[in-house]
Amino acid sequence: MHKPIVKFLAFYLLSGSVNALTESEFVQSLLVNNIFFEKEQINLTIKQIEMDGDKSNYSDWDWTIGGELGRISKRKNKENYTSSTDYAKSTTQEVRKFSTDLTKKFFSNGSELSISYDKSLPIKDEEMHDKNGYQTDKNTTEYLDDLSVSWTLPLLKNKDGVVDQKTYDLAVLDYEDERLVLAEAKEDFIEEKLIIFFDWVNYHTQIDIIKNRLKSSKKMLKTIQGKGASKSSVSTLQRSINKTQRLLLDLESKLKAQQRLIDALLIDINLEKNPLKINWTVRANLIQDLHQYCKDSVRDIKRIEIEQLKNKRSVKTYQNSELADFDFTISATQDDNKGNYSTYSKSSEVEYEAKLEFSYPLTGDVSNNVYLRKYRLKSRQLELKYQDKLDDIVSDAQKLTTELKQGVKQLALYQQQVDENKVSNVETELDAFLAGNGNIRFVINEQDDQQSLLLDQVEASINYHKNRIKYDSLIDRLLINAL
């Protein structure tokens, strides 16, 4: 005559809407539609631009061109001691120049290649009057061409570009760090929203349990009224129903609050048609060697390792900067000169040079020494930070491991109680009451006990799944497992 409410949860766990939104589908919807991830992705793109810019600034070809066009006029008078003119000279010169420079540094060895070319067309007119007569000169030079090529290889200071390439190397590490920051932000966001997801499922499931209790109680009320139960018994059962209805209203209020939070996260998803659903039977995959796993896989640890690499790179730079400048350079220069029209003189000169240059400040570099000491000391600080963070994460993971193991045992006990109560004591007490051998309060107490059992089972299961999410998030595998 009455279906026991204790059977409800088992049915609920195994059933659900065909269009129910699962945990992984919920996460996927957030990843696709939420603007939070686009905002965080921009930070990574900025780091990519900065890294590419540092590389281009160092190793790309640097090509500059220049030119000059102008006219120079000069006049000079010289007088002797008698105040008469010794000579007068006027000069006009057209300036027409073109120059270009091409340089490149190489990542492989820190060397630098430089190529330059200058061309000028200096046309010069001169007139000079002196006591001996009138003189003129024109086109003293028709053109000048200068071409030079040089290659410099650092052998001590800045060997292999260790000083010049520091900015780019740090930018690469900053980019890797930003990738971890983005992944961490995503996972923290998903963890926070999954808690909302579980709260919604929690209230929704409890509401279904309460509704099922009310349905059973109302049928029971009609039954005892039809059997002519006393007014006191009817009143007692009605008060129980009213109490259950107040609990239902409270849960529905909480569900509406969660509903608003969910609606703000999901786009074009109707929870009436697509209710949220979790896999109640899934269990956490616990890591056996937490210490090693955290060292290998946890982002907070990897970020400290990146800090250590950045610090090590700085130490390497300042250590190298203590060395002497010792460079090897080879160069070649060619100068072509075509003279004035009157003589048609022309010359070409080629020069080759190979040299070693050495320079060392005997007083040292105080600023460099300060930074070297600073970053060496920071190395120890980062070692302590690494160990402290690792211990904290392992400790938190061990605590959650214990809670999850205890949670499994707790859920097994709840399930055992549910299985034992499949034959409803409510029906037994109701039959005894209708036979005149019981009290309606016994029936209500049985209903309360079974309702409490189901609500506690749901609450314990939700808490277990929240801990499962926290565990996966702590060891940085939430996104992998949630999808």
C-alpha positions as CSV (number, residue, x, y, z in Angstrom):
1,M,0.0,0.0,0.0
2,H,2.8,2.4,0.8
3,K,6.2,2.5,-0.9
4,P,8.9,2.9,1.7
5,I,10.9,6.1,1.3
6,V,14.1,4.2,2.1
7,K,14.0,2.8,-1.4
8,F,14.0,6.3,-2.9
9,L,17.7,7.1,-2.8
10,A,18.8,3.9,-4.4
11,F,16.4,4.6,-7.2
12,Y,17.6,8.2,-7.4
13,L,21.2,7.2,-7.6
14,L,20.6,4.9,-10.5
15,S,18.2,7.0,-12.4
16,G,18.2,10.5,-13.9
17,S,17.0,12.5,-16.8
18,V,18.3,11.5,-20.2
19,N,19.4,15.1,-20.8
20,A,21.0,15.5,-17.3
21,L,24.1,17.6,-17.3
22,T,27.0,15.6,-15.9
23,E,30.0,16.9,-14.0
24,S,32.3,16.7,-17.0
25,E,29.7,18.4,-19.3
26,F,29.3,21.1,-16.7
27,V,33.1,21.7,-16.7
28,Q,33.3,21.7,-20.5
29,S,30.5,24.2,-20.7
30,L,32.5,26.6,-18.4
31,L,35.7,26.1,-20.4
32,V,34.0,26.9,-23.7
33,N,31.7,29.8,-22.6
34,N,33.0,31.6,-19.6
35,I,34.9,34.9,-20.3
36,F,37.2,34.3,-17.3
37,F,39.4,32.0,-19.4
38,E,39.7,34.4,-22.3
39,K,40.8,37.1,-19.8
40,E,43.4,34.8,-18.3
41,Q,44.6,33.6,-21.7
42,I,45.4,37.2,-22.7
43,N,48.1,37.3,-19.9
44,L,49.8,34.3,-21.5
45,T,49.6,35.9,-25.0
46,I,51.3,39.0,-23.6
47,K,54.1,36.9,-22.2
48,Q,54.4,35.2,-25.6
49,I,54.7,38.6,-27.3
50,E,57.3,39.7,-24.7
51,M,59.4,36.5,-25.2
52,D,59.3,36.8,-29.0
53,G,60.2,40.4,-28.7
54,D,63.2,39.7,-26.6
55,K,64.4,37.1,-29.0
56,S,63.9,39.3,-32.0
57,N,65.6,42.2,-30.2
58,Y,68.7,40.1,-29.6
59,S,69.1,37.8,-32.7
60,D,67.2,39.4,-35.6
61,W,69.0,41.3,-38.2
62,D,69.2,45.0,-37.4
63,W,69.3,47.1,-40.5
64,T,69.4,50.9,-40.6
65,I,69.8,53.3,-43.4
66,G,70.6,57.0,-43.4
67,G,71.2,59.9,-45.8
68,E,72.3,63.5,-45.9
69,L,71.6,66.2,-48.5
70,G,72.8,69.7,-48.1
71,R,75.0,72.6,-49.2
72,I,77.9,74.3,-47.3
73,S,79.1,77.8,-48.1
74,K,82.2,79.3,-46.6
75,R,84.1,82.6,-47.1
76,K,87.5,83.6,-45.7
77,N,89.5,86.8,-45.9
78,K,93.1,87.3,-44.7
79,E,94.7,90.6,-44.3
80,N,98.4,91.4,-43.8
81,Y,100.0,93.9,-41.4
82,T,99.4,96.8,-43.8
83,S,95.6,96.0,-43.7
84,S,95.6,95.1,-47.3
85,T,94.1,91.9,-48.5
86,D,96.5,89.0,-48.6
87,Y,93.9,86.6,-50.1
88,A,90.2,85.9,-50.1
89,K,88.7,82.4,-50.5
90,S,85.1,81.3,-51.0
91,T,84.0,77.6,-51.0
92,T,80.7,75.9,-51.8
93,Q,80.2,72.2,-51.3
94,E,77.3,69.9,-52.0
95,V,76.8,67.2,-49.4
96,R,75.2,64.0,-50.7
97,K,75.7,61.0,-48.5
98,F,74.1,57.6,-48.1
99,S,74.9,55.0,-45.4
100,T,73.6,51.7,-44.2
101,D,74.5,49.3,-41.3
102,L,73.5,45.7,-40.8
103,T,74.2,43.8,-37.6
104,K,73.3,40.4,-36.1
105,K,74.0,38.5,-32.9
106,F,74.1,34.8,-32.9
107,F,72.6,32.6,-30.1
108,S,75.0,29.8,-30.7
109,N,78.1,31.6,-29.5
110,G,77.2,35.2,-28.6
111,S,79.2,36.6,-31.5
112,E,78.2,39.7,-33.5
113,L,78.5,40.3,-37.2
114,S,78.5,43.9,-38.5
115,I,78.4,45.1,-42.1
116,S,78.4,48.8,-43.0
117,Y,78.5,50.8,-46.2
118,D,78.9,54.5,-46.8
119,K,78.8,56.4,-50.1
120,S,79.3,60.1,-50.6
121,L,79.3,62.4,-53.6
122,P,81.3,65.4,-52.4
123,I,81.4,68.0,-55.2
124,K,83.4,71.1,-54.1
125,D,83.9,74.4,-55.8
126,E,86.6,76.8,-54.6
127,E,87.6,80.4,-55.7
128,M,90.6,82.2,-54.2
129,H,92.0,85.7,-54.9
130,D,95.4,86.6,-53.7
131,K,98.2,88.9,-54.6
132,N,99.4,86.4,-57.1
133,G,96.1,86.2,-59.0
134,Y,92.9,84.2,-59.3
135,Q,92.7,80.5,-58.7
136,T,89.8,78.0,-59.0
137,D,89.3,74.3,-58.2
138,K,86.3,72.2,-58.9
139,N,85.2,68.6,-58.2
140,T,88.1,67.8,-55.8
141,T,86.4,64.4,-55.2
142,E,83.7,62.8,-57.3
143,Y,82.8,60.0,-54.9
144,L,83.9,58.0,-51.8
145,D,82.8,54.4,-51.1
146,D,83.5,52.7,-47.8
147,L,82.6,49.1,-47.1
148,S,83.5,47.2,-43.9
149,V,82.7,43.8,-42.5
150,S,83.6,42.7,-39.0
151,W,82.9,39.7,-36.7
152,T,83.6,39.7,-33.0
153,L,83.6,36.6,-30.8
154,P,83.7,37.0,-26.9
155,L,86.0,34.5,-25.3
156,L,85.6,35.3,-21.6
157,K,83.1,37.9,-20.6
158,N,79.8,37.3,-22.4
159,K,81.1,34.0,-23.8
160,D,78.2,32.2,-25.6
161,G,76.2,35.4,-25.0
162,V,75.6,34.6,-21.3
163,V,75.3,38.3,-20.4
164,D,73.4,39.6,-23.5
165,Q,71.0,36.7,-23.7
166,K,69.9,36.9,-20.0
167,T,66.8,39.0,-20.8
168,Y,65.6,36.4,-23.4
169,D,66.3,33.4,-21.2
170,L,64.4,35.0,-18.3
171,A,61.5,35.8,-20.7
172,V,61.3,32.1,-21.7
173,L,61.1,31.1,-18.0
174,D,58.5,33.8,-17.4
175,Y,56.4,32.4,-20.2
176,E,56.6,28.9,-18.8
177,D,55.6,30.3,-15.4
178,E,52.6,32.1,-16.9
179,R,51.5,28.9,-18.5
180,L,51.4,27.3,-15.0
181,V,49.6,30.4,-13.7
182,L,46.9,30.1,-16.4
183,A,46.4,26.4,-15.7
184,E,46.2,27.1,-11.9
185,A,43.7,29.9,-12.4
186,K,41.5,27.6,-14.6
187,E,41.6,24.8,-12.0
188,D,40.9,27.0,-9.1
189,F,37.9,28.5,-11.0
190,I,36.6,25.0,-11.9
191,E,37.0,23.8,-8.3
192,E,35.0,26.8,-7.0
193,K,32.2,26.3,-9.5
194,L,32.1,22.5,-9.0
195,I,31.4,23.2,-5.3
196,I,28.3,25.2,-6.4
197,F,27.4,22.3,-8.7
198,F,27.5,19.8,-5.8
199,D,25.5,22.1,-3.6
200,W,22.8,22.3,-6.2
201,V,22.7,18.5,-6.5
202,N,22.7,18.2,-2.7
203,Y,19.7,20.5,-2.2
204,H,17.9,19.1,-5.3
205,T,18.3,15.5,-4.0
206,Q,17.2,16.4,-0.5
207,I,14.1,18.1,-1.9
208,D,13.2,15.0,-3.8
209,I,13.6,12.9,-0.6
210,I,11.4,15.4,1.4
211,K,8.8,15.4,-1.4
212,N,8.7,11.7,-1.4
213,R,8.2,11.8,2.4
214,L,5.4,14.3,2.1
215,K,3.7,12.2,-0.6
216,S,3.9,9.1,1.7
217,S,2.7,11.0,4.8
218,K,-0.3,12.5,2.9
219,K,-1.3,9.1,1.7
220,M,-0.9,7.8,5.3
221,L,-3.1,10.7,6.6
222,K,-5.9,9.7,4.2
223,T,-5.6,6.1,5.2
224,I,-5.9,6.7,9.0
225,Q,-8.7,9.2,8.4
226,G,-10.5,6.6,6.3
227,K,-10.0,4.1,9.1
228,G,-11.5,6.4,11.7
229,A,-8.3,7.2,13.6
230,S,-8.6,9.5,16.6
231,K,-8.5,13.3,16.2
232,S,-5.3,13.4,18.3
233,S,-3.6,10.9,15.9
234,V,-4.7,12.8,12.9
235,S,-3.5,16.1,14.4
236,T,-0.1,14.6,15.4
237,L,0.5,13.3,11.8
238,Q,-0.7,16.7,10.4
239,R,1.9,18.5,12.5
240,S,4.6,16.2,11.2
241,I,3.5,17.0,7.7
242,N,3.6,20.7,8.4
243,K,7.1,20.3,9.9
244,T,8.3,18.5,6.8
245,Q,6.8,21.1,4.6
246,R,8.7,23.8,6.4
247,L,11.9,21.8,5.8
248,L,11.0,21.6,2.2
249,L,10.5,25.4,1.9
250,D,13.9,25.9,3.5
251,L,15.6,23.6,1.1
252,E,13.8,25.1,-1.9
253,S,15.0,28.5,-0.8
254,K,18.6,27.3,-0.7
255,L,18.2,25.6,-4.1
256,K,16.9,28.8,-5.7
257,A,20.1,30.6,-4.4
258,Q,22.3,28.0,-6.0
259,Q,20.1,28.1,-9.1
260,R,20.9,31.8,-9.6
261,L,24.6,31.0,-9.3
262,I,24.4,28.2,-11.8
263,D,22.3,30.3,-14.2
264,A,25.1,32.9,-14.2
265,L,27.6,30.3,-15.2
266,L,25.7,28.4,-17.9
267,I,24.5,29.8,-21.1
268,D,21.2,28.7,-22.7
269,I,20.9,25.6,-20.4
270,N,17.5,25.0,-18.8
271,L,18.0,23.1,-15.5
272,E,14.4,22.0,-15.6
273,K,15.1,20.0,-18.7
274,N,18.8,19.4,-18.1
275,P,19.2,18.9,-14.3
276,L,22.7,18.6,-12.9
277,K,23.8,15.0,-12.2
278,I,26.8,13.4,-10.6
279,N,28.1,9.9,-10.6
280,W,27.5,9.0,-6.9
281,T,29.5,5.8,-7.2
282,V,32.8,7.3,-8.5
283,R,35.7,7.2,-6.0
284,A,38.9,9.2,-5.8
285,N,42.0,7.7,-7.3
286,L,44.5,8.1,-4.4
287,I,48.2,8.6,-5.0
288,Q,50.5,6.1,-3.2
289,D,53.7,8.1,-3.3
290,L,52.5,11.6,-2.7
291,H,55.9,13.1,-2.0
292,Q,57.3,12.0,-5.4
293,Y,54.1,12.8,-7.3
294,C,54.0,16.4,-5.9
295,K,57.6,17.0,-6.9
296,D,56.9,15.8,-10.4
297,S,53.4,17.2,-11.1
298,V,52.2,19.9,-8.8
299,R,52.3,23.4,-10.4
300,D,53.2,25.3,-7.2
301,I,56.3,23.2,-6.9
302,K,57.2,23.6,-10.6
303,R,56.8,27.4,-10.3
304,I,59.3,27.4,-7.5
305,E,61.6,25.3,-9.7
306,I,61.2,28.0,-12.4
307,E,62.2,30.7,-9.8
308,Q,65.3,28.6,-9.0
309,L,66.2,28.4,-12.7
310,K,65.7,32.2,-13.1
311,N,67.9,32.8,-10.0
312,K,70.5,30.4,-11.3
313,R,70.5,32.2,-14.6
314,S,71.1,35.5,-12.9
315,V,74.0,34.1,-10.8
316,K,75.5,32.7,-14.0
317,T,75.3,36.2,-15.6
318,Y,76.9,38.1,-12.7
319,Q,79.6,35.4,-12.4
320,N,80.5,35.8,-16.0
321,S,80.4,39.6,-15.7
322,E,83.3,39.4,-13.3
323,L,85.6,38.1,-16.0
324,A,87.7,40.3,-18.3
325,D,86.6,41.5,-21.7
326,F,88.6,39.2,-24.0
327,D,87.3,39.3,-27.6
328,F,88.5,38.0,-31.0
329,T,87.7,40.2,-34.0
330,I,88.3,39.8,-37.7
331,S,87.4,42.5,-40.1
332,A,87.8,43.7,-43.7
333,T,87.5,47.2,-45.0
334,Q,87.5,48.6,-48.6
335,D,87.8,52.3,-49.5
336,D,87.2,53.5,-53.1
337,N,87.9,57.1,-54.1
338,K,87.6,58.7,-57.5
339,G,89.2,62.1,-57.8
340,N,88.4,65.2,-59.8
341,Y,87.7,65.4,-63.5
342,S,91.0,67.0,-64.4
343,T,93.1,64.1,-63.4
344,Y,90.6,61.2,-63.3
345,S,92.5,59.9,-60.4
346,K,91.1,56.8,-58.7
347,S,92.2,54.8,-55.7
348,S,91.1,51.6,-53.9
349,E,92.4,50.4,-50.6
350,V,91.6,47.1,-48.9
351,E,92.5,46.3,-45.3
352,Y,92.2,43.1,-43.3
353,E,92.6,42.8,-39.6
354,A,92.6,40.1,-36.9
355,K,93.0,41.0,-33.3
356,L,92.6,40.0,-29.7
357,E,91.3,42.7,-27.3
358,F,91.7,42.5,-23.6
359,S,90.3,44.7,-20.9
360,Y,89.9,44.3,-17.1
361,P,89.0,46.8,-14.4
362,L,91.5,46.3,-11.6
363,T,89.1,48.0,-9.1
364,G,86.4,45.5,-9.9
365,D,82.6,46.2,-10.3
366,V,81.0,46.9,-7.0
367,S,77.4,46.8,-8.4
368,N,78.0,43.4,-10.0
369,N,79.4,42.0,-6.8
370,V,76.4,43.2,-4.8
371,Y,74.0,41.5,-7.2
372,L,76.1,38.3,-7.3
373,R,76.0,38.0,-3.5
374,K,72.2,38.8,-3.5
375,Y,71.3,36.0,-6.0
376,R,73.6,33.5,-4.3
377,L,71.9,34.1,-1.0
378,K,68.5,33.9,-2.7
379,S,69.4,30.4,-3.9
380,R,69.2,29.2,-0.3
381,Q,66.0,31.1,0.3
382,L,64.4,29.3,-2.7
383,E,65.6,25.9,-1.4
384,L,63.8,26.6,1.9
385,K,60.7,27.9,0.0
386,Y,60.6,24.7,-2.1
387,Q,60.8,22.4,0.8
388,D,58.3,24.3,2.8
389,K,55.8,24.3,0.0
390,L,56.3,20.7,-0.7
391,D,55.7,19.7,2.9
392,D,52.5,21.8,3.0
393,I,51.1,20.3,-0.1
394,V,52.0,16.7,0.9
395,S,50.5,17.3,4.4
396,D,47.3,18.7,3.0
397,A,47.0,15.8,0.5
398,Q,47.6,13.3,3.3
399,K,44.8,14.9,5.3
400,L,42.4,14.7,2.4
401,T,43.5,11.1,1.8
402,T,42.5,10.2,5.3
403,E,39.2,12.0,5.0
404,L,38.4,10.3,1.7
405,K,39.3,6.9,3.1
406,Q,37.0,7.5,6.1
407,G,34.4,8.8,3.7
408,V,34.3,5.6,1.8
409,K,33.8,3.6,5.0
410,Q,31.1,6.0,6.1
411,L,29.2,5.7,2.8
412,A,29.5,1.9,3.0
413,L,27.9,2.0,6.5
414,Y,25.1,4.2,5.2
415,Q,24.5,1.9,2.3
416,Q,24.4,-1.1,4.7
417,Q,21.8,0.7,6.8
418,V,19.8,1.5,3.7
419,D,19.9,-2.1,2.5
420,E,18.9,-3.4,6.0
421,N,15.8,-1.1,5.9
422,K,14.5,-2.2,2.6
423,V,11.7,-3.8,4.4
424,S,10.1,-0.7,5.7
425,N,9.5,-0.4,9.5
426,V,7.1,2.4,8.6
427,E,4.6,0.0,7.1
428,T,5.0,-2.4,10.1
429,E,4.3,0.4,12.6
430,L,1.4,1.7,10.4
431,D,-0.2,-1.7,10.3
432,A,0.2,-2.1,14.0
433,F,-1.4,1.3,14.5
434,L,-4.3,0.5,12.3
435,A,-4.8,-2.7,14.2
436,G,-5.0,-0.8,17.4
437,N,-1.7,-2.0,18.8
438,G,0.5,1.0,18.2
439,N,0.8,4.8,18.3
440,I,0.9,7.2,15.4
441,R,4.1,8.7,17.0
442,F,5.9,5.4,16.4
443,V,5.0,5.7,12.7
444,I,6.2,9.3,12.5
445,N,9.4,8.4,14.4
446,E,10.1,5.6,11.8
447,Q,9.5,8.2,9.0
448,D,11.9,10.7,10.7
449,D,14.6,8.0,11.1
450,Q,14.4,6.9,7.5
451,Q,14.3,10.5,6.2
452,S,17.3,11.4,8.4
453,L,19.2,8.4,7.2
454,L,18.6,9.3,3.5
455,L,19.4,13.0,4.1
456,D,22.6,12.1,6.0
457,Q,23.6,9.7,3.3
458,V,23.2,12.4,0.6
459,E,25.1,14.9,2.8
460,A,28.0,12.5,3.4
461,S,28.1,11.6,-0.3
462,I,28.2,15.2,-1.4
463,N,31.0,15.9,1.2
464,Y,32.9,13.0,-0.1
465,H,32.7,14.3,-3.7
466,K,33.7,17.8,-2.6
467,N,36.8,16.3,-0.9
468,R,37.5,14.4,-4.1
469,I,37.4,17.6,-6.1
470,K,39.6,19.3,-3.5
471,Y,42.1,16.4,-3.6
472,D,42.3,16.5,-7.4
473,S,42.7,20.2,-7.4
474,L,45.4,20.2,-4.8
475,I,47.5,17.7,-6.8
476,D,46.7,19.5,-10.1
477,R,44.8,16.9,-11.9
478,L,41.2,18.2,-11.6
479,L,40.9,19.5,-15.2
480,I,42.3,16.2,-16.5
481,N,39.8,14.1,-14.4
482,A,36.9,16.4,-14.8
483,L,36.9,16.3,-18.7
